[in-house]
Amino acid sequence: MARQYRLKVRADRFKRTRRRIVEAAVDLHTTIGPAHTTDVDVARRAGVTRVTFYRHFPTDVSLFQACTEHGLERWPPPDPAAWGQIAEPEARLSVALAQLYAYYRVAGPGLLVVARDAPLLRRDLLVSPNRMDIIRSMPAALLRGWRVGGRRRRLVAAALHHAVALRTWQTLVREHGLADGDAVELLVGMVRVAREGARAR
């Protein structure tokens, strides 16, 4: 019985230490950036030795995998599949962008730092699926039901990609100071014009 208790205490301690390391890495990745974070930085932030750090994460890939899973757990983006219940595409887009921009208010600053550093990272560190993968899947879910083809479909698709992009949120909300609702209204109007052309004006 005493041995089982000791094993449980040891396992709990292992999990807590591992989570502390992951949280330290995520905090650094979303502030100074993953390309500028060293193993020493993470160990120091987590309050562990390098030996303990490498015992939990012997490779960079194992750390990035854990960080990706932590990001999805802590800051889950809106689920594009849920928007499929809204049949009218413009109403669906309004709801989707409102949810997405509320999400960006919370997770956007950190995502911008990670996205900035992504080209500097080895490809095997860009673990999938991740939060940006989910965001990149959103335009396809939002394109359904617009009933356009040819050039108009390409315009609508491009407008939807622009509307959901993290950089668009950064430009409209963080740089120009628009409220989320005003940014959503502007972007829904842009997609409407892409669909209807001169008629929308």
N, C-alpha and C positions, 0 to 999 in steps of 0.2 A: 504493500500500500504506500509506504514512504517513498519507494523507488518510483512508483507511478506519479506521485505528487511532484517529485523532483524533475521528472521528465516533462511534466506539464508546465512547470514553472520555467524550465529551460526553453521549451518551445514557445511559450508566450513571450519570453524575453527576446528570443530570436525574431519573432514577428514584429515586435515593437521597434527593435533596432533596424530591421529592414525597412519598415515604414518610415522611420525617421530619416534614413538615408535617402529614400525615394522623395520624400517631401522636401528635403534640402536640395536635391538635384533639380526638382521641378521649380522650386523658388528661384534658383540660380538661372535655369534655362529660360525662365519667363521674365527675367530682369536684365541680366548681363548677356544672356544668349548662350545656347548650347555649344556654339563654336568657341566661346571664350571661357568656358567652364572646365576646370581641370578636376581630376580625381581628388587632388589635395584640397581644392576648394570645397568639394562636396563633403569629404570626410571632416574637415574643420567645421563646416556649417552644421553637420549632423552631430558633432561632438564625439566622433569615434576615431580610432586609429586607422591608419591605412591598411593594416593587416585585417582588421574587422571589416573594413569597406570591401576589400578584395575577397574576403570569405563569403560575403553576400552577393557580390557582383564581380565575378572573375573576368568578365569581358565588357567592353563598351556596349555591345549589342544587348546583353542581358540587362544593363542599366536602362538603356533607352526603351527597351520593351516594357519594363516596369513603369517607367515614366509615362509612356503612352497610355498604358492601362490606367494609371492613376489619373491622368488628365481626362480620360473618358468618364471615369467614375466621379471625379470631383466637379467637372464642368461639362456635363453631357449636352451636346448641341441639340436643337430641336430635331424631331424625327420627321423626315420628309414623307414617310409613309402615312403619317397621321393626316397630312394635308389632303390626301386623296379622297377623304370623306366630303370635301367641299367641291361640289360639281362645277360651279361657275368659276372660270379661271382667274378673272380679275379679283373676285372676292378671296379666292384661295391665295393669290399673290399678296394681297393686303395683309391677311392673317399671317402668312409665312414671313414676310418681311418684318412685321411687328414683333413676332417671336424671335426672329434672327437678330434684329437690332437690339432687343432687350438682352439677348445672349451676348452680343458683342460688347455691350456696356460692361459686363462682368468679365468676360474672358478675352475680349478683343485686344487689350494692351499686351497681354502675355503672348497671344497668338502672333501679333505683329513682330515681336522680338524673335520668336521661333522661326517665322516665315522669312525674316531678314537673314537669318543664319543658315537656312536650309541649303542654299547653294554651296556653302562652305563645308558641308558635312559629307562624309562617305555615304554612298548610296545605301549600304547595308544598315546604317543607323536610322534611316527614314522608315521606321516600322509602320506597317499597315495591318489592319485599318486604323486610322487615326482621325482626329477631329476635322482636319482639313479635308480628308477623303470624304467625310460625310457632307461637308459644306459643298464640295465640288460635285456631289451627286444631286444637289438640290435643283439646279436648272432643268434637268431632265424631268424631274417630278412635277415642276411647275409649268413645263411646256405643254403637257397634255391638256387637250380640250380647247385650245385657242382657235382651232379650225382655220388654219392658214397653211398655205403651201408655197413652194418656190422661194422667190426672193423675200417675201413677207415672213415666211417661216424662219429664214436665216436671220432676218432683222430682229424678230421677236426672241429667237434663241440667244443672239448676241446681247440684247438688252437684258434678258434674264440673267445671263452670266455676269454682266456688269452690276446688276442690282444686288446680287447676293455676295459679291466679292468683298472681302475684308477691307481692301484698299478703298472701295467706294464708301463704306461706312467711315473709314478714317478721314477721307476727304470731306464728306458732307457734315459729319457730326463732330469729329474732334478738331478739324482744321477750320471749318466754316461755322461751327457752333449751332447747326440746325438741331431742333428737337427731333426725337425719333419719329414722331408722327408726321412732321413736315418732310423729313427725308423719305419716308415711306410714300407719302402723297406724291412727291416729285417723281419718284422712281416708277410708281404705278402709272403715272401719266406718261412717262417715257415709253414704257412697254405698250401702252395703249396707242401712242403715235406710231410706234414701230409696226403695230398690227394694222392700223387703219390709214396711216399716211395723212393726206390733206384733210380727210373727213374728220379726223380727231381734232383738228385745229379749228 
